[in-house]
Amino acid sequence: MMSSKKYVIGLDYGSDSARAVIVDTQTGEEVSQSVQYYPRWMEGKYCNPASNQYRQHPLDYIEVLENTVKNALKEAGREVAQNVVGLSFDTTGSTPALVDDSGVPLAMRPEFADNPNAMFILWKDHTAVKEAAEINELAKKWKEDYTKYEGGIYSSEWVWAKVLHVLREDKAVREVAFSWIEHADWMPALITGTERPDKVVRSRCAAGHKAMWHESWGGLPPEEFLTSLDPLLKGFRDRLYRDTWPSDKKVGTLTPEWAERLGLTTEVVVGVSAFDCHMGAVGGGATPNVLARAIGTSTCDIMIADYDQIGEKLIAGICGQVDGSVVPGYIGLEAGQSGFGDIYAWFKNVLAWPLNSILSESQLLNEETKQKVIREAIDQIIPRLSEEAMKIPVEESTILATDWMNGRRTPDANQEVTGSIVGLTLGSSAPRIFRALVEATAFGSKAIVERFREEGVELKGVIGLGGVARKSPFVMQTLADVLNMPIKVAATEQTCAVGAGMFAAVVAGIYSNVEEAQKHMGRGFEKEYFPNPENAEKYDVIYKKYLKLGHFTEKEL
């Protein structure tokens, strides 16, 4: 017997893993979920951190899609599976891959199965710094600056720089490459049978924020601009797209093959994808002029603003202002930090070196006990550092750091800058250094907030999303103090997947628009951090020193 309840599946593809969350469209209850790490990625395949190369195999995406959906459906029960009506994806971005004339990512072809240049180029891959610089140089000379709606600076994290880099580097790939596709566009195309490049329904979010797409110049930059950048790009524009779509639109329905593989019906509607933080902002309850911060390995900061407020204004140094990229009917604004939790993880790995390199060679313990001791010790590093760092008064926090260990996304993208730590003495303990790193990530956040304000964008509040926001009181209190603003933490654990579920509910016709879906499916907030006025005042002084240090390291070193 069919239930009157309807369910949707939100699929969130992160940097290390993907998760499927089944959501009740009436209440927003997360009925079940399943998470799986990308198997090849976790083995370290196809990556070279020393050269900032991070590639992911399309088979990783396919395998976790099948496994997570089937596992979540199994946990939810047969009745739920029979009443799933919609499915939407969010992914990291820009994460593109070159494809052949059938729209198949080249790594799916036998001859390129182990070629990193034929794979998806993860957002944090910075191998295309040179190409990004060339795009910026040409754009500033051209009669139209095609980067102007993307903050005026094109990043090596974005699609055109990455594609050009791979085409230049790999002759074999270049000879077969017909077009390119974003991970966000490939997933719905794959399961709806619309993989051919001329059939793919392209995401407004991905195209507007990362591919220099804008309605005013007819879509993507013209052929003349692209071939002036490099003749290797000849013909790509004609084999790509003119139109893009917001995420409340339908791509299609599941093919019979994919319905069977996932355990669903061919009536399940699949929506247009978006990037993770954009859907996360929706899932976390973002409203106009409230900055939603997805805080994890990096941060992605999303805000929506109405047309009257933005008007003809060009907001410098952010990651784009795009009509409908977050919520249709509003301009979506994106900013973010290239490193946040990744910086803490880096410091943890530095401190863990003796455990991994010395204790692992010890003959005093058997292998099983040794690995258990190492694992338990490493797991305690960040919690213990946080506990001790929290005890250090702000005025005693004399170490100063910048947060550019993975380059700078905003304000003013520059992936060639590096992090720095100054003020070290023989008394500088690990907790004191850790506190400086946490403060640095908070100062980087403040720089983004200040840029929005400088550009005349009203800021009414801040929402914290993601693992760091939910699990790190020390980090969040420091952030509230530095910003001198309250921060609400979304109650929904999987905000990106739930946001994708909200869009799926709209695409499936359960709700007429995103705002209505938010109203019925949103879970509100679980906590709010309020700034300490005394700390906020002290941090204003230290923030000026952070800016001075950043200016010195960027300009002089």
GIDAWO-V478064 format. One record per residue. N is the residue number from 1. SS is DSSP state (H for helix, E for strand, C for the rest). OMEGA is omega in whole degrees, 0 to 359 (none if undefined). Layout:
# GIDAWO-V478064
n=N ss=SS omega=OMEGA
n=N ss=SS omega=OMEGA
This chain:
# GIDAWO-V478064
n=1 ss=C omega=183
n=2 ss=C omega=178
n=3 ss=C omega=175
n=4 ss=C omega=179
n=5 ss=C omega=177
n=6 ss=C omega=184
n=7 ss=E omega=176
n=8 ss=E omega=177
n=9 ss=E omega=173
n=10 ss=E omega=180
n=11 ss=E omega=183
n=12 ss=E omega=179
n=13 ss=E omega=179
n=14 ss=C omega=183
n=15 ss=C omega=186
n=16 ss=C omega=188
n=17 ss=E omega=174
n=18 ss=E omega=179
n=19 ss=E omega=174
n=20 ss=E omega=179
n=21 ss=E omega=176
n=22 ss=E omega=188
n=23 ss=E omega=173
n=24 ss=E omega=185
n=25 ss=C omega=181
n=26 ss=C omega=188
n=27 ss=C omega=186
n=28 ss=C omega=179
n=29 ss=C omega=175
n=30 ss=E omega=187
n=31 ss=E omega=178
n=32 ss=E omega=177
n=33 ss=E omega=177
n=34 ss=E omega=181
n=35 ss=E omega=175
n=36 ss=E omega=175
n=37 ss=E omega=177
n=38 ss=C omega=189
n=39 ss=H omega=182
n=40 ss=H omega=179
n=41 ss=H omega=182
n=42 ss=H omega=174
n=43 ss=C omega=180
n=44 ss=C omega=183
n=45 ss=C omega=170
n=46 ss=C omega=180
n=47 ss=C omega=175
n=48 ss=E omega=184
n=49 ss=H omega=181
n=50 ss=H omega=178
n=51 ss=H omega=179
n=52 ss=C omega=177
n=53 ss=E omega=180
n=54 ss=C omega=184
n=55 ss=E omega=180
n=56 ss=E omega=182
n=57 ss=C omega=179
n=58 ss=H omega=177
n=59 ss=H omega=175
n=60 ss=H omega=181
n=61 ss=H omega=182
n=62 ss=H omega=183
n=63 ss=H omega=180
n=64 ss=H omega=175
n=65 ss=H omega=181
n=66 ss=H omega=187
n=67 ss=H omega=183
n=68 ss=H omega=180
n=69 ss=H omega=181
n=70 ss=H omega=180
n=71 ss=H omega=179
n=72 ss=H omega=178
n=73 ss=H omega=179
n=74 ss=H omega=179
n=75 ss=H omega=184
n=76 ss=H omega=180
n=77 ss=C omega=186
n=78 ss=H omega=183
n=79 ss=H omega=178
n=80 ss=H omega=181
n=81 ss=H omega=181
n=82 ss=H omega=185
n=83 ss=C omega=171
n=84 ss=E omega=185
n=85 ss=E omega=183
n=86 ss=E omega=183
n=87 ss=E omega=176
n=88 ss=E omega=181
n=89 ss=E omega=157
n=90 ss=E omega=181
n=91 ss=E omega=169
n=92 ss=C omega=179
n=93 ss=C omega=7
n=94 ss=C omega=180
n=95 ss=C omega=185
n=96 ss=E omega=172
n=97 ss=E omega=173
n=98 ss=E omega=182
n=99 ss=E omega=175
n=100 ss=C omega=186
n=101 ss=C omega=174
n=102 ss=C omega=181
n=103 ss=C omega=181
n=104 ss=C omega=176
n=105 ss=E omega=189
n=106 ss=H omega=180
n=107 ss=H omega=177
n=108 ss=H omega=176
n=109 ss=C omega=185
n=110 ss=H omega=185
n=111 ss=H omega=181
n=112 ss=H omega=189
n=113 ss=C omega=181
n=114 ss=C omega=181
n=115 ss=C omega=182
n=116 ss=H omega=181
n=117 ss=H omega=179
n=118 ss=H omega=186
n=119 ss=C omega=175
n=120 ss=E omega=183
n=121 ss=E omega=187
n=122 ss=C omega=183
n=123 ss=C omega=188
n=124 ss=C omega=173
n=125 ss=C omega=183
n=126 ss=C omega=180
n=127 ss=C omega=187
n=128 ss=C omega=180
n=129 ss=H omega=180
n=130 ss=H omega=182
n=131 ss=H omega=178
n=132 ss=H omega=179
n=133 ss=H omega=179
n=134 ss=H omega=178
n=135 ss=H omega=180
n=136 ss=H omega=180
n=137 ss=H omega=181
n=138 ss=H omega=182
n=139 ss=H omega=182
n=140 ss=H omega=179
n=141 ss=H omega=188
n=142 ss=C omega=180
n=143 ss=C omega=174
n=144 ss=C omega=178
n=145 ss=C omega=185
n=146 ss=C omega=175
n=147 ss=C omega=192
n=148 ss=H omega=176
n=149 ss=H omega=176
n=150 ss=H omega=177
n=151 ss=C omega=177
n=152 ss=C omega=178
n=153 ss=C omega=179
n=154 ss=C omega=187
n=155 ss=C omega=174
n=156 ss=C omega=177
n=157 ss=C omega=191
n=158 ss=C omega=200
n=159 ss=H omega=186
n=160 ss=H omega=179
n=161 ss=H omega=182
n=162 ss=H omega=181
n=163 ss=H omega=180
n=164 ss=H omega=180
n=165 ss=H omega=181
n=166 ss=H omega=178
n=167 ss=H omega=179
n=168 ss=H omega=189
n=169 ss=H omega=192
n=170 ss=C omega=183
n=171 ss=H omega=182
n=172 ss=H omega=178
n=173 ss=H omega=182
n=174 ss=H omega=184
n=175 ss=H omega=183
n=176 ss=H omega=185
n=177 ss=C omega=180
n=178 ss=C omega=182
n=179 ss=E omega=174
n=180 ss=E omega=180
n=181 ss=E omega=174
n=182 ss=E omega=174
n=183 ss=H omega=180
n=184 ss=H omega=180
n=185 ss=H omega=184
n=186 ss=H omega=184
n=187 ss=H omega=178
n=188 ss=H omega=178
n=189 ss=H omega=182
n=190 ss=H omega=189
n=191 ss=H omega=175
n=192 ss=H omega=178
n=193 ss=C omega=182
n=194 ss=C omega=186
n=195 ss=C omega=181
n=196 ss=C omega=185
n=197 ss=C omega=181
n=198 ss=C omega=181
n=199 ss=C omega=186
n=200 ss=C omega=175
n=201 ss=C omega=189
n=202 ss=C omega=181
n=203 ss=E omega=174
n=204 ss=H omega=181
n=205 ss=H omega=183
n=206 ss=H omega=184
n=207 ss=H omega=185
n=208 ss=H omega=184
n=209 ss=H omega=189
n=210 ss=H omega=187
n=211 ss=C omega=180
n=212 ss=C omega=176
n=213 ss=C omega=173
n=214 ss=E omega=182
n=215 ss=H omega=188
n=216 ss=H omega=177
n=217 ss=H omega=171
n=218 ss=C omega=176
n=219 ss=E omega=179
n=220 ss=C omega=176
n=221 ss=C omega=185
n=222 ss=C omega=180
n=223 ss=H omega=183
n=224 ss=H omega=178
n=225 ss=H omega=184
n=226 ss=H omega=180
n=227 ss=H omega=173
n=228 ss=H omega=175
n=229 ss=H omega=176
n=230 ss=C omega=179
n=231 ss=H omega=178
n=232 ss=H omega=180
n=233 ss=H omega=181
n=234 ss=C omega=175
n=235 ss=C omega=183
n=236 ss=C omega=183
n=237 ss=H omega=181
n=238 ss=H omega=181
n=239 ss=H omega=180
n=240 ss=C omega=188
n=241 ss=C omega=173
n=242 ss=C omega=185
n=243 ss=C omega=175
n=244 ss=C omega=188
n=245 ss=E omega=173
n=246 ss=C omega=190
n=247 ss=C omega=173
n=248 ss=C omega=180
n=249 ss=C omega=183
n=250 ss=E omega=171
n=251 ss=E omega=182
n=252 ss=E omega=176
n=253 ss=E omega=182
n=254 ss=C omega=173
n=255 ss=C omega=176
n=256 ss=H omega=180
n=257 ss=H omega=184
n=258 ss=H omega=174
n=259 ss=H omega=180
n=260 ss=H omega=181
n=261 ss=H omega=183
n=262 ss=H omega=182
n=263 ss=C omega=180
n=264 ss=C omega=179
n=265 ss=C omega=179
n=266 ss=C omega=177
n=267 ss=C omega=179
n=268 ss=C omega=182
n=269 ss=E omega=181
n=270 ss=E omega=183
n=271 ss=E omega=174
n=272 ss=C omega=182
n=273 ss=C omega=172
n=274 ss=E omega=177
n=275 ss=E omega=189
n=276 ss=H omega=185
n=277 ss=H omega=179
n=278 ss=H omega=176
n=279 ss=H omega=176
n=280 ss=H omega=177
n=281 ss=H omega=178
n=282 ss=H omega=180
n=283 ss=H omega=180
n=284 ss=C omega=174
n=285 ss=C omega=181
n=286 ss=C omega=175
n=287 ss=C omega=184
n=288 ss=C omega=175
n=289 ss=C omega=172
n=290 ss=E omega=184
n=291 ss=E omega=178
n=292 ss=E omega=185
n=293 ss=E omega=173
n=294 ss=E omega=190
n=295 ss=E omega=179
n=296 ss=C omega=177
n=297 ss=C omega=171
n=298 ss=C omega=169
n=299 ss=E omega=169
n=300 ss=E omega=185
n=301 ss=E omega=186
n=302 ss=E omega=175
n=303 ss=E omega=172
n=304 ss=E omega=180
n=305 ss=E omega=182
n=306 ss=C omega=186
n=307 ss=H omega=183
n=308 ss=H omega=181
n=309 ss=H omega=183
n=310 ss=H omega=179
n=311 ss=C omega=179
n=312 ss=C omega=184
n=313 ss=C omega=174
n=314 ss=C omega=185
n=315 ss=C omega=188
n=316 ss=C omega=167
n=317 ss=C omega=177
n=318 ss=C omega=182
n=319 ss=C omega=171
n=320 ss=C omega=173
n=321 ss=E omega=192
n=322 ss=E omega=180
n=323 ss=E omega=175
n=324 ss=C omega=183
n=325 ss=C omega=179
n=326 ss=C omega=177
n=327 ss=C omega=177
n=328 ss=C omega=182
n=329 ss=C omega=178
n=330 ss=C omega=171
n=331 ss=E omega=176
n=332 ss=E omega=180
n=333 ss=E omega=181
n=334 ss=E omega=171
n=335 ss=E omega=177
n=336 ss=E omega=179
n=337 ss=E omega=181
n=338 ss=C omega=177
n=339 ss=C omega=173
n=340 ss=C omega=175
n=341 ss=H omega=177
n=342 ss=H omega=180
n=343 ss=H omega=176
n=344 ss=H omega=179
n=345 ss=H omega=177
n=346 ss=H omega=182
n=347 ss=H omega=176
n=348 ss=H omega=180
n=349 ss=H omega=176
n=350 ss=H omega=182
n=351 ss=H omega=182
n=352 ss=H omega=184
n=353 ss=H omega=180
n=354 ss=H omega=179
n=355 ss=H omega=183
n=356 ss=H omega=188
n=357 ss=H omega=182
n=358 ss=C omega=181
n=359 ss=H omega=180
n=360 ss=H omega=179
n=361 ss=H omega=183
n=362 ss=C omega=177
n=363 ss=C omega=185
n=364 ss=C omega=182
n=365 ss=C omega=174
n=366 ss=C omega=189
n=367 ss=H omega=182
n=368 ss=H omega=179
n=369 ss=H omega=180
n=370 ss=H omega=181
n=371 ss=H omega=178
n=372 ss=H omega=179
n=373 ss=H omega=180
n=374 ss=H omega=182
n=375 ss=H omega=181
n=376 ss=H omega=179
n=377 ss=H omega=180
n=378 ss=H omega=180
n=379 ss=H omega=183
n=380 ss=C omega=186
n=381 ss=H omega=183
n=382 ss=H omega=177
n=383 ss=H omega=181
n=384 ss=H omega=176
n=385 ss=H omega=180
n=386 ss=H omega=181
n=387 ss=H omega=182
n=388 ss=H omega=181
n=389 ss=H omega=181
n=390 ss=C omega=183
n=391 ss=C omega=184
n=392 ss=C omega=178
n=393 ss=C omega=182
n=394 ss=H omega=184
n=395 ss=H omega=178
n=396 ss=H omega=181
n=397 ss=C omega=189
n=398 ss=C omega=177
n=399 ss=C omega=182
n=400 ss=E omega=181
n=401 ss=E omega=168
n=402 ss=E omega=190
n=403 ss=C omega=188
n=404 ss=C omega=180
n=405 ss=C omega=177
n=406 ss=C omega=183
n=407 ss=C omega=181
n=408 ss=E omega=177
n=409 ss=C omega=176
n=410 ss=C omega=354
n=411 ss=C omega=176
n=412 ss=C omega=185
n=413 ss=C omega=175
n=414 ss=E omega=183
n=415 ss=C omega=178
n=416 ss=C omega=178
n=417 ss=C omega=181
n=418 ss=C omega=180
n=419 ss=C omega=180
n=420 ss=E omega=175
n=421 ss=E omega=181
n=422 ss=E omega=179
n=423 ss=C omega=181
n=424 ss=C omega=173
n=425 ss=C omega=177
n=426 ss=C omega=177
n=427 ss=C omega=182
n=428 ss=C omega=182
n=429 ss=C omega=178
n=430 ss=H omega=178
n=431 ss=H omega=179
n=432 ss=H omega=176
n=433 ss=H omega=179
n=434 ss=H omega=179
n=435 ss=H omega=179
n=436 ss=H omega=179
n=437 ss=H omega=177
n=438 ss=H omega=178
n=439 ss=H omega=179
n=440 ss=H omega=178
n=441 ss=H omega=177
n=442 ss=H omega=178
n=443 ss=H omega=176
n=444 ss=H omega=176
n=445 ss=H omega=180
n=446 ss=H omega=179
n=447 ss=H omega=178
n=448 ss=H omega=179
n=449 ss=H omega=180
n=450 ss=H omega=179
n=451 ss=H omega=177
n=452 ss=H omega=181
n=453 ss=H omega=178
n=454 ss=H omega=182
n=455 ss=C omega=174
n=456 ss=C omega=178
n=457 ss=C omega=181
n=458 ss=C omega=180
n=459 ss=C omega=185
n=460 ss=C omega=182
n=461 ss=E omega=181
n=462 ss=E omega=175
n=463 ss=E omega=176
n=464 ss=E omega=179
n=465 ss=E omega=172
n=466 ss=C omega=188
n=467 ss=H omega=181
n=468 ss=H omega=181
n=469 ss=H omega=185
n=470 ss=H omega=191
n=471 ss=H omega=187
n=472 ss=C omega=181
n=473 ss=H omega=180
n=474 ss=H omega=180
n=475 ss=H omega=184
n=476 ss=H omega=177
n=477 ss=H omega=176
n=478 ss=H omega=180
n=479 ss=H omega=178
n=480 ss=H omega=180
n=481 ss=H omega=182
n=482 ss=H omega=179
n=483 ss=H omega=186
n=484 ss=C omega=179
n=485 ss=C omega=172
n=486 ss=C omega=178
n=487 ss=E omega=175
n=488 ss=E omega=179
n=489 ss=E omega=182
n=490 ss=E omega=180
n=491 ss=C omega=181
n=492 ss=C omega=180
n=493 ss=C omega=184
n=494 ss=C omega=186
n=495 ss=H omega=181
n=496 ss=H omega=180
n=497 ss=H omega=179
n=498 ss=H omega=175
n=499 ss=H omega=175
n=500 ss=H omega=177
n=501 ss=H omega=177
n=502 ss=H omega=177
n=503 ss=H omega=178
n=504 ss=H omega=179
n=505 ss=H omega=177
n=506 ss=H omega=181
n=507 ss=H omega=181
n=508 ss=C omega=176
n=509 ss=C omega=178
n=510 ss=C omega=178
n=511 ss=C omega=185
n=512 ss=C omega=179
n=513 ss=C omega=185
n=514 ss=H omega=181
n=515 ss=H omega=179
n=516 ss=H omega=178
n=517 ss=H omega=178
n=518 ss=H omega=182
n=519 ss=H omega=184
n=520 ss=H omega=188
n=521 ss=H omega=181
n=522 ss=C omega=183
n=523 ss=C omega=177
n=524 ss=C omega=187
n=525 ss=E omega=183
n=526 ss=E omega=185
n=527 ss=E omega=175
n=528 ss=E omega=176
n=529 ss=E omega=180
n=530 ss=C omega=182
n=531 ss=C omega=171
n=532 ss=C omega=186
n=533 ss=H omega=180
n=534 ss=H omega=179
n=535 ss=H omega=180
n=536 ss=H omega=180
n=537 ss=H omega=179
n=538 ss=H omega=181
n=539 ss=H omega=176
n=540 ss=H omega=179
n=541 ss=H omega=182
n=542 ss=H omega=179
n=543 ss=H omega=178
n=544 ss=H omega=177
n=545 ss=H omega=176
n=546 ss=H omega=179
n=547 ss=H omega=180
n=548 ss=H omega=178
n=549 ss=H omega=179
n=550 ss=H omega=179
n=551 ss=H omega=181
n=552 ss=H omega=184
n=553 ss=H omega=180
n=554 ss=H omega=187
n=555 ss=H omega=190
n=556 ss=H omega=186
n=557 ss=C omega=none
